[in-house]
């Protein structure tokens, strides 16, 4: 399961939104990945997500694999939309 989002926050995906995303998906048992510019990291790792340096207008993919993958992707997407971090592509 995966969904794509365009980052609309003028600061890109900086510390605060990264923390919100990591906190949102950590409770899920599925493996949750964030992919940007051909590189994937564990979305449960704030350092991994921050290391990608995702700018405004960057296109990211949130994907998950496991027993609660759909719920994990939906939760991450809800945070992105509700917090004004990005829009679904």
N, CA, C and O atoms as a CHARMM CRD file, in Angstrom:
* protein
*
  356
    1    1 UNK  N      0.85600  -1.17600   0.00000 PROA 1      0.00000
    2    1 UNK  CA     0.00000   0.00000   0.00000 PROA 1      0.00000
    3    1 UNK  C      0.89700   1.23100   0.00000 PROA 1      0.00000
    4    1 UNK  O      1.86100   1.30500   0.76100 PROA 1      0.00000
    5    2 UNK  N      0.57300   2.20400  -0.86300 PROA 2      0.00000
    6    2 UNK  CA     1.34900   3.43500  -0.88100 PROA 2      0.00000
    7    2 UNK  C      0.52300   4.60300  -1.39900 PROA 2      0.00000
    8    2 UNK  O     -0.45600   4.43100  -2.12500 PROA 2      0.00000
    9    3 UNK  N      0.95300   5.80400  -0.99800 PROA 3      0.00000
   10    3 UNK  CA     0.33200   7.04600  -1.47800 PROA 3      0.00000
   11    3 UNK  C      1.41900   8.07700  -1.66300 PROA 3      0.00000
   12    3 UNK  O      2.44000   8.05900  -0.97500 PROA 3      0.00000
   13    4 UNK  N      1.18300   8.99400  -2.61900 PROA 4      0.00000
   14    4 UNK  CA     2.14700  10.05700  -2.88700 PROA 4      0.00000
   15    4 UNK  C      1.59500  11.40300  -2.43200 PROA 4      0.00000
   16    4 UNK  O      0.39300  11.66000  -2.49100 PROA 4      0.00000
   17    5 UNK  N      2.51200  12.25300  -1.97700 PROA 5      0.00000
   18    5 UNK  CA     2.15900  13.58600  -1.51500 PROA 5      0.00000
   19    5 UNK  C      3.17600  14.59500  -2.02100 PROA 5      0.00000
   20    5 UNK  O      4.35800  14.28600  -2.17300 PROA 5      0.00000
   21    6 UNK  N      2.69400  15.81300  -2.27900 PROA 6      0.00000
   22    6 UNK  CA     3.57100  16.93200  -2.61900 PROA 6      0.00000
   23    6 UNK  C      3.67800  17.79200  -1.38000 PROA 6      0.00000
   24    6 UNK  O      2.66300  18.19800  -0.81400 PROA 6      0.00000
   25    7 UNK  N      4.90000  18.07500  -0.94900 PROA 7      0.00000
   26    7 UNK  CA     5.12300  18.89600   0.24000 PROA 7      0.00000
   27    7 UNK  C      4.82200  20.35300  -0.11300 PROA 7      0.00000
   28    7 UNK  O      5.44300  20.91800  -1.01300 PROA 7      0.00000
   29    8 UNK  N      3.87900  20.95300   0.59000 PROA 8      0.00000
   30    8 UNK  CA     3.48200  22.33400   0.31000 PROA 8      0.00000
   31    8 UNK  C      3.98200  23.31000   1.36300 PROA 8      0.00000
   32    8 UNK  O      3.93400  24.52300   1.16000 PROA 8      0.00000
   33    9 UNK  N      4.45900  22.79200   2.48200 PROA 9      0.00000
   34    9 UNK  CA     5.00200  23.65300   3.53400 PROA 9      0.00000
   35    9 UNK  C      6.22200  24.38800   2.98100 PROA 9      0.00000
   36    9 UNK  O      7.11000  23.76700   2.39700 PROA 9      0.00000
   37   10 UNK  N      6.26700  25.70000   3.16100 PROA 10     0.00000
   38   10 UNK  CA     7.36400  26.48900   2.58300 PROA 10     0.00000
   39   10 UNK  C      8.72700  26.09500   3.15100 PROA 10     0.00000
   40   10 UNK  O      9.75100  26.32000   2.50600 PROA 10     0.00000
   41   11 UNK  N      8.75100  25.51400   4.34300 PROA 11     0.00000
   42   11 UNK  CA    10.01300  25.08500   4.94900 PROA 11     0.00000
   43   11 UNK  C     10.40300  23.66600   4.54300 PROA 11     0.00000
   44   11 UNK  O     11.46800  23.18400   4.92800 PROA 11     0.00000
   45   12 UNK  N      9.55800  22.99900   3.77600 PROA 12     0.00000
   46   12 UNK  CA     9.82200  21.60700   3.44000 PROA 12     0.00000
   47   12 UNK  C      9.49000  20.71000   4.62100 PROA 12     0.00000
   48   12 UNK  O      8.73500  21.09600   5.51300 PROA 12     0.00000
   49   13 UNK  N     10.05100  19.52900   4.62300 PROA 13     0.00000
   50   13 UNK  CA     9.78100  18.56700   5.69800 PROA 13     0.00000
   51   13 UNK  C     10.87200  18.72700   6.75700 PROA 13     0.00000
   52   13 UNK  O     11.85600  17.98700   6.75900 PROA 13     0.00000
   53   14 UNK  N     10.69300  19.69100   7.65100 PROA 14     0.00000
   54   14 UNK  CA    11.68000  19.99800   8.68600 PROA 14     0.00000
   55   14 UNK  C     11.33400  19.25600   9.98100 PROA 14     0.00000
   56   14 UNK  O     10.48000  18.37000   9.97900 PROA 14     0.00000
   57   15 UNK  N     11.98900  19.61300  11.07400 PROA 15     0.00000
   58   15 UNK  CA    11.90000  18.85000  12.32400 PROA 15     0.00000
   59   15 UNK  C     10.48300  18.65100  12.85500 PROA 15     0.00000
   60   15 UNK  O     10.12500  17.53000  13.21400 PROA 15     0.00000
   61   16 UNK  N      9.67200  19.69700  12.91500 PROA 16     0.00000
   62   16 UNK  CA     8.33600  19.56200  13.49800 PROA 16     0.00000
   63   16 UNK  C      7.46000  18.59300  12.72100 PROA 16     0.00000
   64   16 UNK  O      6.91100  17.67100  13.32300 PROA 16     0.00000
   65   17 UNK  N      7.29800  18.76300  11.38000 PROA 17     0.00000
   66   17 UNK  CA     6.46200  17.79300  10.66500 PROA 17     0.00000
   67   17 UNK  C      7.05500  16.39000  10.65600 PROA 17     0.00000
   68   17 UNK  O      6.31200  15.40800  10.65000 PROA 17     0.00000
   69   18 UNK  N      8.36800  16.28000  10.65500 PROA 18     0.00000
   70   18 UNK  CA     8.98700  14.95000  10.72700 PROA 18     0.00000
   71   18 UNK  C      8.61500  14.26600  12.03600 PROA 18     0.00000
   72   18 UNK  O      8.28500  13.08000  12.05400 PROA 18     0.00000
   73   19 UNK  N      8.67100  15.01800  13.12800 PROA 19     0.00000
   74   19 UNK  CA     8.31400  14.46900  14.43400 PROA 19     0.00000
   75   19 UNK  C      6.85700  14.02300  14.45800 PROA 19     0.00000
   76   19 UNK  O      6.54100  12.96300  14.99700 PROA 19     0.00000
   77   20 UNK  N      5.97200  14.82300  13.87900 PROA 20     0.00000
   78   20 UNK  CA     4.55200  14.46200  13.83000 PROA 20     0.00000
   79   20 UNK  C      4.33900  13.16400  13.05200 PROA 20     0.00000
   80   20 UNK  O      3.57800  12.29700  13.48000 PROA 20     0.00000
   81   21 UNK  N      5.01200  13.03300  11.91000 PROA 21     0.00000
   82   21 UNK  CA     4.86600  11.82900  11.08600 PROA 21     0.00000
   83   21 UNK  C      5.41100  10.59300  11.79400 PROA 21     0.00000
   84   21 UNK  O      4.75400   9.55200  11.82200 PROA 21     0.00000
   85   22 UNK  N      6.60800  10.70400  12.36500 PROA 22     0.00000
   86   22 UNK  CA     7.20700   9.57800  13.06500 PROA 22     0.00000
   87   22 UNK  C      6.30800   9.14700  14.22600 PROA 22     0.00000
   88   22 UNK  O      6.06500   7.95500  14.41200 PROA 22     0.00000
   89   23 UNK  N      5.82100  10.10000  14.99600 PROA 23     0.00000
   90   23 UNK  CA     4.93500   9.78800  16.13300 PROA 23     0.00000
   91   23 UNK  C      3.64400   9.12100  15.67700 PROA 23     0.00000
   92   23 UNK  O      3.11400   8.25000  16.36700 PROA 23     0.00000
   93   24 UNK  N      3.14300   9.52700  14.52200 PROA 24     0.00000
   94   24 UNK  CA     1.87500   8.98000  14.01800 PROA 24     0.00000
   95   24 UNK  C      1.99900   7.51300  13.61000 PROA 24     0.00000
   96   24 UNK  O      1.06600   6.73800  13.82000 PROA 24     0.00000
   97   25 UNK  N      3.13400   7.12000  13.03100 PROA 25     0.00000
   98   25 UNK  CA     3.24900   5.74900  12.51200 PROA 25     0.00000
   99   25 UNK  C      3.95800   4.78100  13.44900 PROA 25     0.00000
  100   25 UNK  O      3.89500   3.56900  13.24100 PROA 25     0.00000
  101   26 UNK  N      4.62900   5.29100  14.47300 PROA 26     0.00000
  102   26 UNK  CA     5.36700   4.41900  15.39100 PROA 26     0.00000
  103   26 UNK  C      4.49700   3.33300  16.03700 PROA 26     0.00000
  104   26 UNK  O      4.97900   2.21100  16.19800 PROA 26     0.00000
  105   27 UNK  N      3.23800   3.60800  16.41500 PROA 27     0.00000
  106   27 UNK  CA     2.42600   2.55600  17.04300 PROA 27     0.00000
  107   27 UNK  C      2.06500   1.37800  16.12400 PROA 27     0.00000
  108   27 UNK  O      1.65300   0.32800  16.61600 PROA 27     0.00000
  109   28 UNK  N      2.20900   1.53200  14.83200 PROA 28     0.00000
  110   28 UNK  CA     1.81600   0.47100  13.90800 PROA 28     0.00000
  111   28 UNK  C      2.89700  -0.60000  13.81700 PROA 28     0.00000
  112   28 UNK  O      4.08800  -0.30400  13.91500 PROA 28     0.00000
  113   29 UNK  N      2.47300  -1.83900  13.63000 PROA 29     0.00000
  114   29 UNK  CA     3.43500  -2.93800  13.53200 PROA 29     0.00000
  115   29 UNK  C      4.03200  -3.06300  12.13200 PROA 29     0.00000
  116   29 UNK  O      5.08900  -3.67400  11.96800 PROA 29     0.00000
  117   30 UNK  N      3.38300  -2.50200  11.13200 PROA 30     0.00000
  118   30 UNK  CA     3.87200  -2.58700   9.75800 PROA 30     0.00000
  119   30 UNK  C      5.18300  -1.83200   9.57700 PROA 30     0.00000
  120   30 UNK  O      5.49100  -0.89900  10.31900 PROA 30     0.00000
  121   31 UNK  N      5.94300  -2.25500   8.57700 PROA 31     0.00000
  122   31 UNK  CA     7.14100  -1.54200   8.15200 PROA 31     0.00000
  123   31 UNK  C      6.65900  -0.36000   7.31800 PROA 31     0.00000
  124   31 UNK  O      6.01300  -0.56000   6.29000 PROA 31     0.00000
  125   32 UNK  N      6.95900   0.86600   7.73900 PROA 32     0.00000
  126   32 UNK  CA     6.48400   2.06700   7.05200 PROA 32     0.00000
  127   32 UNK  C      7.70100   2.80600   6.48400 PROA 32     0.00000
  128   32 UNK  O      8.65000   3.10800   7.20700 PROA 32     0.00000
  129   33 UNK  N      7.65500   3.08700   5.19100 PROA 33     0.00000
  130   33 UNK  CA     8.76500   3.73200   4.50300 PROA 33     0.00000
  131   33 UNK  C      8.34900   5.07700   3.92300 PROA 33     0.00000
  132   33 UNK  O      7.20000   5.26600   3.52400 PROA 33     0.00000
  133   34 UNK  N      9.29400   6.00600   3.88200 PROA 34     0.00000
  134   34 UNK  CA     9.11300   7.26700   3.19300 PROA 34     0.00000
  135   34 UNK  C     10.17000   7.30600   2.09700 PROA 34     0.00000
  136   34 UNK  O     11.35700   7.12000   2.36700 PROA 34     0.00000
  137   35 UNK  N      9.73900   7.54900   0.86100 PROA 35     0.00000
  138   35 UNK  CA    10.65700   7.58800  -0.27100 PROA 35     0.00000
  139   35 UNK  C     10.64400   8.97700  -0.88300 PROA 35     0.00000
  140   35 UNK  O      9.58700   9.56100  -1.12400 PROA 35     0.00000
  141   36 UNK  N     11.84900   9.49800  -1.13100 PROA 36     0.00000
  142   36 UNK  CA    12.01500  10.79500  -1.78700 PROA 36     0.00000
  143   36 UNK  C     13.25100  10.72300  -2.67300 PROA 36     0.00000
  144   36 UNK  O     14.31900  10.29700  -2.23500 PROA 36     0.00000
  145   37 UNK  N     13.09600  11.14000  -3.90900 PROA 37     0.00000
  146   37 UNK  CA    14.21800  11.23000  -4.84300 PROA 37     0.00000
  147   37 UNK  C     14.99400   9.91200  -4.94800 PROA 37     0.00000
  148   37 UNK  O     16.22400   9.90500  -4.99800 PROA 37     0.00000
  149   38 UNK  N     14.25700   8.80700  -4.98100 PROA 38     0.00000
  150   38 UNK  CA    14.87500   7.49800  -5.15700 PROA 38     0.00000
  151   38 UNK  C     15.48000   6.88500  -3.90300 PROA 38     0.00000
  152   38 UNK  O     16.04400   5.79200  -3.96500 PROA 38     0.00000
  153   39 UNK  N     15.37700   7.56000  -2.77400 PROA 39     0.00000
  154   39 UNK  CA    15.92100   7.03200  -1.51700 PROA 39     0.00000
  155   39 UNK  C     14.78800   6.77400  -0.53800 PROA 39     0.00000
  156   39 UNK  O     13.89400   7.60200  -0.36900 PROA 39     0.00000
  157   40 UNK  N     14.83800   5.61700   0.10300 PROA 40     0.00000
  158   40 UNK  CA    13.80100   5.24500   1.07400 PROA 40     0.00000
  159   40 UNK  C     14.39500   5.13400   2.46800 PROA 40     0.00000
  160   40 UNK  O     15.51900   4.66600   2.65200 PROA 40     0.00000
  161   41 UNK  N     13.60600   5.57900   3.45100 PROA 41     0.00000
  162   41 UNK  CA    14.01300   5.45600   4.85600 PROA 41     0.00000
  163   41 UNK  C     12.83100   4.95200   5.66900 PROA 41     0.00000
  164   41 UNK  O     11.67700   5.05300   5.25200 PROA 41     0.00000
  165   42 UNK  N     13.14100   4.41400   6.82300 PROA 42     0.00000
  166   42 UNK  CA    12.13100   3.96400   7.77000 PROA 42     0.00000
  167   42 UNK  C     11.43600   5.20800   8.32100 PROA 42     0.00000
  168   42 UNK  O     12.09200   6.07200   8.90200 PROA 42     0.00000
  169   43 UNK  N     10.12900   5.31100   8.14800 PROA 43     0.00000
  170   43 UNK  CA     9.39200   6.48200   8.61800 PROA 43     0.00000
  171   43 UNK  C      9.30100   6.52600  10.14300 PROA 43     0.00000
  172   43 UNK  O      8.84600   7.52400  10.70200 PROA 43     0.00000
  173   44 UNK  N      9.72100   5.47800  10.81200 PROA 44     0.00000
  174   44 UNK  CA     9.73000   5.47200  12.27600 PROA 44     0.00000
  175   44 UNK  C     11.05300   6.03000  12.82100 PROA 44     0.00000
  176   44 UNK  O     11.26100   6.05400  14.03400 PROA 44     0.00000
  177   45 UNK  N     11.93000   6.47100  11.94100 PROA 45     0.00000
  178   45 UNK  CA    13.23300   7.01600  12.33300 PROA 45     0.00000
  179   45 UNK  C     13.31500   8.49900  11.97400 PROA 45     0.00000
  180   45 UNK  O     13.43700   8.84700  10.80000 PROA 45     0.00000
  181   46 UNK  N     13.24900   9.36200  12.96600 PROA 46     0.00000
  182   46 UNK  CA    13.29700  10.80200  12.69700 PROA 46     0.00000
  183   46 UNK  C     14.60500  11.19700  12.02000 PROA 46     0.00000
  184   46 UNK  O     14.60400  12.04900  11.13200 PROA 46     0.00000
  185   47 UNK  N     15.71100  10.59600  12.42100 PROA 47     0.00000
  186   47 UNK  CA    17.00200  10.93900  11.81000 PROA 47     0.00000
  187   47 UNK  C     17.03600  10.52700  10.33600 PROA 47     0.00000
  188   47 UNK  O     17.58700  11.23800   9.49500 PROA 47     0.00000
  189   48 UNK  N     16.44900   9.38800  10.03900 PROA 48     0.00000
  190   48 UNK  CA    16.40700   8.93800   8.65500 PROA 48     0.00000
  191   48 UNK  C     15.60200   9.88700   7.78400 PROA 48     0.00000
  192   48 UNK  O     16.02600  10.23800   6.68300 PROA 48     0.00000
  193   49 UNK  N     14.44400  10.30100   8.27600 PROA 49     0.00000
  194   49 UNK  CA    13.57600  11.20200   7.51400 PROA 49     0.00000
  195   49 UNK  C     14.24600  12.56200   7.34400 PROA 49     0.00000
  196   49 UNK  O     14.23400  13.12800   6.25100 PROA 49     0.00000
  197   50 UNK  N     14.82700  13.08400   8.41500 PROA 50     0.00000
  198   50 UNK  CA    15.49700  14.38200   8.34800 PROA 50     0.00000
  199   50 UNK  C     16.66900  14.35500   7.36100 PROA 50     0.00000
  200   50 UNK  O     16.94200  15.34600   6.68300 PROA 50     0.00000
  201   51 UNK  N     17.35300  13.21900   7.29000 PROA 51     0.00000
  202   51 UNK  CA    18.53000  13.09600   6.42100 PROA 51     0.00000
  203   51 UNK  C     18.18500  13.24400   4.94000 PROA 51     0.00000
  204   51 UNK  O     19.05600  13.56100   4.13000 PROA 51     0.00000
  205   52 UNK  N     16.92400  13.01900   4.58200 PROA 52     0.00000
  206   52 UNK  CA    16.53200  13.13900   3.17500 PROA 52     0.00000
  207   52 UNK  C     16.49200  14.58900   2.70100 PROA 52     0.00000
  208   52 UNK  O     16.58000  14.84600   1.50100 PROA 52     0.00000
  209   53 UNK  N     16.36100  15.53900   3.62700 PROA 53     0.00000
  210   53 UNK  CA    16.35000  16.95800   3.25200 PROA 53     0.00000
  211   53 UNK  C     15.25400  17.30300   2.25000 PROA 53     0.00000
  212   53 UNK  O     15.52900  17.90300   1.21100 PROA 53     0.00000
  213   54 UNK  N     14.03400  16.93200   2.55100 PROA 54     0.00000
  214   54 UNK  CA    12.91900  17.10200   1.61700 PROA 54     0.00000
  215   54 UNK  C     12.47500  18.56200   1.58300 PROA 54     0.00000
  216   54 UNK  O     12.03400  19.09900   2.59900 PROA 54     0.00000
  217   55 UNK  N     12.58800  19.21000   0.41900 PROA 55     0.00000
  218   55 UNK  CA    12.23800  20.62700   0.30300 PROA 55     0.00000
  219   55 UNK  C     10.75800  20.83700  -0.02100 PROA 55     0.00000
  220   55 UNK  O     10.02800  19.88600  -0.29900 PROA 55     0.00000
  221   56 UNK  N     10.33500  22.09700   0.01900 PROA 56     0.00000
  222   56 UNK  CA     8.99600  22.45100  -0.45500 PROA 56     0.00000
  223   56 UNK  C      8.89300  21.99400  -1.90700 PROA 56     0.00000
  224   56 UNK  O      9.87100  22.06600  -2.65100 PROA 56     0.00000
  225   57 UNK  N      7.73100  21.53100  -2.30600 PROA 57     0.00000
  226   57 UNK  CA     7.42500  21.01200  -3.64000 PROA 57     0.00000
  227   57 UNK  C      8.01600  19.63400  -3.90900 PROA 57     0.00000
  228   57 UNK  O      7.87400  19.11000  -5.01300 PROA 57     0.00000
  229   58 UNK  N      8.67800  19.03800  -2.91600 PROA 58     0.00000
  230   58 UNK  CA     9.18000  17.67700  -3.07900 PROA 58     0.00000
  231   58 UNK  C      8.01400  16.69400  -3.11400 PROA 58     0.00000
  232   58 UNK  O      7.00200  16.89200  -2.44200 PROA 58     0.00000
  233   59 UNK  N      8.16800  15.63700  -3.90000 PROA 59     0.00000
  234   59 UNK  CA     7.15500  14.58600  -3.98800 PROA 59     0.00000
  235   59 UNK  C      7.65400  13.39300  -3.17600 PROA 59     0.00000
  236   59 UNK  O      8.72900  12.85800  -3.44200 PROA 59     0.00000
  237   60 UNK  N      6.86500  12.98400  -2.18700 PROA 60     0.00000
  238   60 UNK  CA     7.22800  11.84800  -1.35500 PROA 60     0.00000
  239   60 UNK  C      6.21500  10.71700  -1.53700 PROA 60     0.00000
  240   60 UNK  O      5.06900  10.94000  -1.92700 PROA 60     0.00000
  241   61 UNK  N      6.66500   9.52100  -1.24900 PROA 61     0.00000
  242   61 UNK  CA     5.78700   8.35800  -1.24600 PROA 61     0.00000
  243   61 UNK  C      5.83200   7.73600   0.14100 PROA 61     0.00000
  244   61 UNK  O      6.90600   7.46700   0.67800 PROA 61     0.00000
  245   62 UNK  N      4.66100   7.51100   0.71100 PROA 62     0.00000
  246   62 UNK  CA     4.53600   6.80500   1.97900 PROA 62     0.00000
  247   62 UNK  C      4.04400   5.40500   1.63800 PROA 62     0.00000
  248   62 UNK  O      3.01400   5.25000   0.98300 PROA 62     0.00000
  249   63 UNK  N      4.77600   4.38800   2.07900 PROA 63     0.00000
  250   63 UNK  CA     4.36900   3.01300   1.80500 PROA 63     0.00000
  251   63 UNK  C      4.49200   2.18800   3.07700 PROA 63     0.00000
  252   63 UNK  O      5.26200   2.51700   3.97900 PROA 63     0.00000
  253   64 UNK  N      3.72800   1.12300   3.13000 PROA 64     0.00000
  254   64 UNK  CA     3.77300   0.24800   4.29500 PROA 64     0.00000
  255   64 UNK  C      3.54000  -1.18700   3.86800 PROA 64     0.00000
  256   64 UNK  O      2.88600  -1.46900   2.86400 PROA 64     0.00000
  257   65 UNK  N      4.09600  -2.08200   4.66500 PROA 65     0.00000
  258   65 UNK  CA     3.93500  -3.50200   4.41200 PROA 65     0.00000
  259   65 UNK  C      3.77200  -4.19500   5.75800 PROA 65     0.00000
  260   65 UNK  O      4.65300  -4.12900   6.61600 PROA 65     0.00000
  261   66 UNK  N      2.63900  -4.85700   5.93000 PROA 66     0.00000
  262   66 UNK  CA     2.38500  -5.56300   7.18400 PROA 66     0.00000
  263   66 UNK  C      0.90500  -5.67400   7.47300 PROA 66     0.00000
  264   66 UNK  O      0.06300  -5.33400   6.64200 PROA 66     0.00000
  265   67 UNK  N      0.60500  -6.15200   8.65700 PROA 67     0.00000
  266   67 UNK  CA    -0.78200  -6.45500   9.00800 PROA 67     0.00000
  267   67 UNK  C     -1.67900  -5.22200   9.09700 PROA 67     0.00000
  268   67 UNK  O     -2.88500  -5.31500   8.86700 PROA 67     0.00000
  269   68 UNK  N     -1.09400  -4.06600   9.43200 PROA 68     0.00000
  270   68 UNK  CA    -1.90600  -2.84800   9.54200 PROA 68     0.00000
  271   68 UNK  C     -1.42400  -1.76100   8.56500 PROA 68     0.00000
  272   68 UNK  O     -1.48900  -0.56800   8.85900 PROA 68     0.00000
  273   69 UNK  N     -0.94300  -2.20700   7.40300 PROA 69     0.00000
  274   69 UNK  CA    -0.34400  -1.28400   6.43000 PROA 69     0.00000
  275   69 UNK  C     -1.30200  -0.19500   5.96200 PROA 69     0.00000
  276   69 UNK  O     -0.90800   0.96600   5.84300 PROA 69     0.00000
  277   70 UNK  N     -2.54000  -0.55400   5.69900 PROA 70     0.00000
  278   70 UNK  CA    -3.49300   0.44500   5.21400 PROA 70     0.00000
  279   70 UNK  C     -3.72500   1.53100   6.26500 PROA 70     0.00000
  280   70 UNK  O     -3.73200   2.71900   5.94100 PROA 70     0.00000
  281   71 UNK  N     -3.91000   1.13200   7.50200 PROA 71     0.00000
  282   71 UNK  CA    -4.13500   2.09100   8.58200 PROA 71     0.00000
  283   71 UNK  C     -2.91000   2.98300   8.78700 PROA 71     0.00000
  284   71 UNK  O     -3.05300   4.17300   9.06700 PROA 71     0.00000
  285   72 UNK  N     -1.71700   2.42300   8.65200 PROA 72     0.00000
  286   72 UNK  CA    -0.48200   3.19700   8.83600 PROA 72     0.00000
  287   72 UNK  C     -0.34100   4.26200   7.76100 PROA 72     0.00000
  288   72 UNK  O     -0.01100   5.41000   8.06000 PROA 72     0.00000
  289   73 UNK  N     -0.59100   3.88800   6.50600 PROA 73     0.00000
  290   73 UNK  CA    -0.48900   4.85000   5.39700 PROA 73     0.00000
  291   73 UNK  C     -1.56600   5.91700   5.53000 PROA 73     0.00000
  292   73 UNK  O     -1.30500   7.09600   5.29200 PROA 73     0.00000
  293   74 UNK  N     -2.77500   5.51200   5.91000 PROA 74     0.00000
  294   74 UNK  CA    -3.86500   6.47200   6.09100 PROA 74     0.00000
  295   74 UNK  C     -3.55100   7.46100   7.21500 PROA 74     0.00000
  296   74 UNK  O     -3.82700   8.65400   7.08300 PROA 74     0.00000
  297   75 UNK  N     -2.97800   6.97700   8.31500 PROA 75     0.00000
  298   75 UNK  CA    -2.64400   7.84900   9.44100 PROA 75     0.00000
  299   75 UNK  C     -1.57400   8.86700   9.03800 PROA 75     0.00000
  300   75 UNK  O     -1.69200  10.05000   9.35600 PROA 75     0.00000
  301   76 UNK  N     -0.54400   8.41700   8.34700 PROA 76     0.00000
  302   76 UNK  CA     0.50400   9.33500   7.89000 PROA 76     0.00000
  303   76 UNK  C     -0.09400  10.37000   6.94700 PROA 76     0.00000
  304   76 UNK  O      0.23200  11.55400   7.03900 PROA 76     0.00000
  305   77 UNK  N     -0.95800   9.93900   6.04900 PROA 77     0.00000
  306   77 UNK  CA    -1.60800  10.85900   5.11700 PROA 77     0.00000
  307   77 UNK  C     -2.47800  11.87400   5.83100 PROA 77     0.00000
  308   77 UNK  O     -2.50800  13.04700   5.45700 PROA 77     0.00000
  309   78 UNK  N     -3.18200  11.42900   6.85400 PROA 78     0.00000
  310   78 UNK  CA    -4.03400  12.34700   7.62000 PROA 78     0.00000
  311   78 UNK  C     -3.19800  13.43300   8.28200 PROA 78     0.00000
  312   78 UNK  O     -3.59700  14.59800   8.30100 PROA 78     0.00000
  313   79 UNK  N     -2.05500  13.06700   8.82000 PROA 79     0.00000
  314   79 UNK  CA    -1.16500  14.05700   9.44900 PROA 79     0.00000
  315   79 UNK  C     -0.67400  15.05400   8.40300 PROA 79     0.00000
  316   79 UNK  O     -0.67100  16.26100   8.64600 PROA 79     0.00000
  317   80 UNK  N     -0.26300  14.55600   7.24800 PROA 80     0.00000
  318   80 UNK  CA     0.23100  15.43600   6.17400 PROA 80     0.00000
  319   80 UNK  C     -0.83900  16.44600   5.76600 PROA 80     0.00000
  320   80 UNK  O     -0.54800  17.63100   5.60800 PROA 80     0.00000
  321   81 UNK  N     -2.05800  15.98500   5.59700 PROA 81     0.00000
  322   81 UNK  CA    -3.14500  16.87200   5.15500 PROA 81     0.00000
  323   81 UNK  C     -3.61300  17.80600   6.27200 PROA 81     0.00000
  324   81 UNK  O     -3.75400  19.00900   6.05600 PROA 81     0.00000
  325   82 UNK  N     -3.85400  17.25600   7.46000 PROA 82     0.00000
  326   82 UNK  CA    -4.39300  18.05600   8.56900 PROA 82     0.00000
  327   82 UNK  C     -3.42900  19.12000   9.07600 PROA 82     0.00000
  328   82 UNK  O     -3.85200  20.18900   9.51700 PROA 82     0.00000
  329   83 UNK  N     -2.14400  18.82900   9.01500 PROA 83     0.00000
  330   83 UNK  CA    -1.13700  19.77100   9.51500 PROA 83     0.00000
  331   83 UNK  C     -0.66700  20.75200   8.43300 PROA 83     0.00000
  332   83 UNK  O      0.18800  21.59800   8.69300 PROA 83     0.00000
  333   84 UNK  N     -1.22300  20.63900   7.22900 PROA 84     0.00000
  334   84 UNK  CA    -0.83500  21.55500   6.15300 PROA 84     0.00000
  335   84 UNK  C      0.58100  21.30900   5.62500 PROA 84     0.00000
  336   84 UNK  O      1.21800  22.21400   5.08600 PROA 84     0.00000
  337   85 UNK  N      1.06300  20.07200   5.78800 PROA 85     0.00000
  338   85 UNK  CA     2.40200  19.72600   5.34100 PROA 85     0.00000
  339   85 UNK  C      2.43900  19.50900   3.83300 PROA 85     0.00000
  340   85 UNK  O      3.42400  19.84100   3.17300 PROA 85     0.00000
  341   86 UNK  N      1.35400  18.94400   3.29200 PROA 86     0.00000
  342   86 UNK  CA     1.33000  18.64800   1.86300 PROA 86     0.00000
  343   86 UNK  C     -0.05300  18.27000   1.38500 PROA 86     0.00000
  344   86 UNK  O     -1.02600  18.29100   2.13800 PROA 86     0.00000
  345   87 UNK  N     -0.11300  17.92200   0.10900 PROA 87     0.00000
  346   87 UNK  CA    -1.35600  17.50400  -0.52500 PROA 87     0.00000
  347   87 UNK  C     -1.12800  16.18800  -1.25600 PROA 87     0.00000
  348   87 UNK  O     -0.02000  15.89700  -1.70600 PROA 87     0.00000
  349   88 UNK  N     -2.19200  15.39600  -1.36800 PROA 88     0.00000
  350   88 UNK  CA    -2.07000  14.13300  -2.07300 PROA 88     0.00000
  351   88 UNK  C     -1.90900  14.37000  -3.56500 PROA 88     0.00000
  352   88 UNK  O     -2.55300  15.25200  -4.13300 PROA 88     0.00000
  353   89 UNK  N     -1.05800  13.59000  -4.19000 PROA 89     0.00000
  354   89 UNK  CA    -0.80700  13.72100  -5.62600 PROA 89     0.00000
  355   89 UNK  C     -1.70900  12.75700  -6.36800 PROA 89     0.00000
  356   89 UNK  O     -1.66800  12.69500  -7.59700 PROA 89     0.00000
